[in-house]
Amino acid sequence: MSSALEQAQDRLASYLAAEKRILDSQEYAVGHGGTARRNRRADLLQVQAGIVAVRAEIERLKPIGSRARRVTYLRPY
């Protein structure tokens, strides 16, 4: 069974592939006139929000030693 981190990385790859397909063509039609079949892809903003969420999940699931450390400086006014 794959770990939660591997599953999140797989989801991220799927989201990135979906984003590329959306950017290549949001909507397309097969056929002509009234018999044409149309296909409209998912909303780009929803897919991009999913990418952000999965990347945050991946960062949370990574072992602590492999995360980049973040330093915050506080300066009084």
N, C-alpha and C positions, 0 to 999 in steps of 0.2 A: 504494500500500500504506500502511496506517495505521501510525503509530508505536507503539512499545510503550506509551507513555504513554496514547495514545488507546485502545488495546485494554484497558488496565487500567481506564480510566475507564468504558468500556462494560461491563466485568465488574462494576464497582462498581454501576452503574445496574441491572444485572440482579439482583445480590444484594439491593439495596435494594427492588426490586419484589417479589422472592420473599419477603423479610421481611415486607412489607406484606400480601401474600396469606396468609402463615402467621398473622400477627396477626389478620387479619380472620376467618379460619376455618381451623383446623388440620385438621379432618376434616369431610367432608360425604358425604351419601348421595343417590343418585338412584333413585327408585322406592320401593316398599314391600315389607316382609316379606322372604321368602327370595330374591326376585328383585332386590332392591335392589343397586345397584352402589355400592361405597364407594371414596372417594378420600382418601388421607391424604397430606398435604404433607410436605416434608422436615423434618428436625429443626431447630427454631429455633436451638438452640445451635450447630449446625454452620454454619448460614447466618450467624449473627452472628460466628463465628470467621472465616469467609471474608471478611466485611466488614472486620474488623480487619486481616486479612492484606493485602487489596487496597489499603486505605488506606495501609498502611505501604509497599507497593510503589510507589504513586503518589508518596508523599513522596520515596522513593529516586530515582524517575525524573525528578522535576522538576529543572529547571535550578537550579544552586546559588544564583544570585542571587534566585530567587523563593521560597526556603524561609525560614521563620521561623527566626531565630537563637535558640538556646537557651543560656542562661547558667547555669552551675552554680557555686554558692558553696560553698567548703569551709571549715569552721570546726574547728580543733583542739579537742579536749576538754580 
